Amino acid sequence: MLVRIDGRVVEDYFFERFGISPELFRGYSFFESRKSIWMCSATMNPAILCLKRIEYPGIRIIRKLNRHIFKPTTYALQLIAYKATKNTIVLDRDETLQLLTHGRIEIKVDAVQDGYVIIRYNEDILGCGLYRRGVLKSQFPKGRAEAMALSGLI
């Protein structure tokens, strides 16, 4: 079951973790399910959720791992992380390919806190990673990581 929630939960998380201004989220509504938070247009009529083929509104922006731990989705980061001012790791070509093929790399990064991070290659936002004690683990959807590795774009 979906419940409309106050956007401040989302705004606070993205501001504290990534330095993304709460202003970016104005004009959107947020709904919470048991394990996720969804973002959609503020003008969406909640009655649409009663339609049989509509399961969730908008895009999933956060997976709730428990009451206190949020994981941003790769798709959300690809839309909003261009505004991030912290906890972003920029990889070179070799690091990116290694991460895509092996799922993890050892990398020392200053000014990045342990936890979920934004992963970039050049100017492209690849998605979400988990950084702990010098190890970066991909949190990309498996099919997406495989497609990026095989695409020849990196």
C-alpha positions as CSV (number, residue, x, y, z in Angstrom):
1,M,0.0,0.0,0.0
2,L,1.2,3.5,-0.9
3,V,1.0,6.4,1.5
4,R,1.8,10.0,0.5
5,I,4.6,11.3,2.6
6,D,6.1,14.7,3.4
7,G,8.9,15.5,0.9
8,R,11.2,16.7,3.7
9,V,12.3,13.1,4.4
10,V,13.6,12.9,0.8
11,E,15.0,16.4,0.8
12,D,16.8,16.0,4.1
13,Y,18.4,12.7,3.0
14,F,19.7,13.9,-0.4
15,F,20.9,17.2,1.2
16,E,22.8,15.5,4.1
17,R,24.3,12.7,2.0
18,F,25.0,14.4,-1.3
19,G,24.6,18.1,-0.8
20,I,21.7,18.3,-3.2
21,S,19.5,21.3,-2.6
22,P,16.0,20.7,-1.3
23,E,14.8,23.1,-4.0
24,L,15.4,20.4,-6.6
25,F,12.5,18.4,-5.2
26,R,9.9,21.2,-5.2
27,G,7.1,20.4,-7.5
28,Y,7.1,16.7,-6.8
29,S,5.1,14.4,-4.6
30,F,6.4,11.4,-2.7
31,F,4.8,8.1,-1.8
32,E,6.1,5.4,0.5
33,S,5.6,1.7,0.2
34,R,6.9,-0.8,2.7
35,K,10.4,-0.9,1.1
36,S,10.6,2.1,-1.2
37,I,10.0,5.8,-1.7
38,W,8.6,6.9,-5.1
39,M,8.7,10.4,-6.7
40,C,6.1,11.7,-9.1
41,S,4.7,15.0,-10.4
42,A,3.0,17.0,-7.7
43,T,0.0,17.3,-10.0
44,M,-0.6,13.6,-10.2
45,N,-4.0,12.7,-8.9
46,P,-3.6,10.0,-6.2
47,A,-6.9,8.4,-7.4
48,I,-4.9,7.0,-10.3
49,L,-3.3,4.6,-8.0
50,C,-6.7,2.8,-7.7
51,L,-6.5,1.7,-11.3
52,K,-5.8,-2.0,-11.6
53,R,-2.7,-1.7,-13.8
54,I,-1.0,1.1,-11.8
55,E,1.2,-0.4,-9.2
56,Y,3.5,2.6,-8.3
57,P,3.6,6.2,-9.3
58,G,6.7,7.8,-10.9
59,I,10.1,6.5,-10.2
60,R,11.6,4.7,-7.2
61,I,14.2,7.1,-5.8
62,I,15.0,5.3,-2.5
63,R,15.0,1.7,-1.3
64,K,14.6,1.5,2.4
65,L,16.9,-1.1,3.7
66,N,15.5,-0.6,7.2
67,R,13.8,2.3,9.1
68,H,17.1,4.2,9.2
69,I,19.1,3.2,6.1
70,F,18.2,4.5,2.7
71,K,19.8,3.5,-0.6
72,P,19.3,5.9,-3.5
73,T,18.4,4.1,-6.8
74,T,20.7,4.3,-9.8
75,Y,17.9,5.7,-11.9
76,A,17.2,8.5,-9.4
77,L,20.9,9.4,-9.2
78,Q,21.1,9.6,-13.0
79,L,18.4,12.2,-12.9
80,I,19.4,14.3,-9.9
81,A,23.1,13.7,-9.1
82,Y,24.3,16.5,-11.4
83,K,23.4,18.8,-8.5
84,A,25.5,16.8,-5.9
85,T,28.3,18.6,-4.1
86,K,29.7,15.7,-2.0
87,N,30.1,11.9,-1.8
88,T,30.8,11.6,-5.5
89,I,33.6,9.4,-6.9
90,V,34.8,10.1,-10.5
91,L,36.5,7.1,-12.1
92,D,38.8,6.9,-15.0
93,R,38.3,4.4,-17.9
94,D,40.2,1.5,-16.4
95,E,38.6,1.9,-13.0
96,T,35.1,2.1,-14.6
97,L,35.7,-1.1,-16.7
98,Q,37.0,-2.9,-13.7
99,L,34.0,-1.9,-11.6
100,L,31.6,-2.9,-14.3
101,T,33.2,-6.3,-14.9
102,H,34.2,-7.3,-11.3
103,G,31.6,-5.4,-9.3
104,R,34.2,-3.8,-7.0
105,I,37.5,-2.0,-7.0
106,E,39.9,-0.8,-4.4
107,I,40.2,3.0,-4.5
108,K,41.3,5.6,-2.0
109,V,39.2,8.8,-2.2
110,D,39.6,11.8,0.0
111,A,36.6,13.7,1.2
112,V,34.2,10.9,0.6
113,Q,32.3,9.4,3.6
114,D,31.8,5.6,3.9
115,G,28.3,4.7,2.6
116,Y,26.4,5.2,-0.6
117,V,28.1,7.4,-3.2
118,I,27.5,8.7,-6.7
119,I,29.7,7.1,-9.3
120,R,30.7,9.1,-12.4
121,Y,32.8,8.5,-15.4
122,N,33.8,11.7,-17.0
123,E,30.7,13.8,-16.9
124,D,28.3,10.8,-17.0
125,I,26.5,9.7,-13.9
126,L,26.7,5.9,-13.8
127,G,24.7,5.4,-10.6
128,C,25.0,4.3,-7.1
129,G,28.0,2.6,-5.4
130,L,28.8,1.6,-1.8
131,Y,32.1,2.9,-0.5
132,R,33.7,1.4,2.6
133,R,37.3,1.5,3.8
134,G,38.8,2.0,0.4
135,V,36.6,-0.4,-1.5
136,L,33.9,0.7,-4.0
137,K,31.2,-1.8,-4.8
138,S,28.8,-1.3,-7.7
139,Q,25.2,-1.1,-6.8
140,F,24.1,-0.9,-10.4
141,P,21.3,-3.2,-11.6
142,K,23.1,-6.3,-13.0
143,G,21.7,-5.9,-16.5
144,R,22.6,-2.2,-16.6
145,A,26.2,-2.9,-15.5
146,E,26.6,-5.7,-18.2
147,A,25.1,-3.4,-20.9
148,M,27.5,-0.5,-20.0
149,A,30.5,-2.9,-20.0
150,L,29.6,-4.3,-23.4
151,S,28.4,-1.0,-25.0
152,G,31.8,0.2,-26.1
153,L,30.9,3.7,-24.7
154,I,33.4,3.4,-21.9
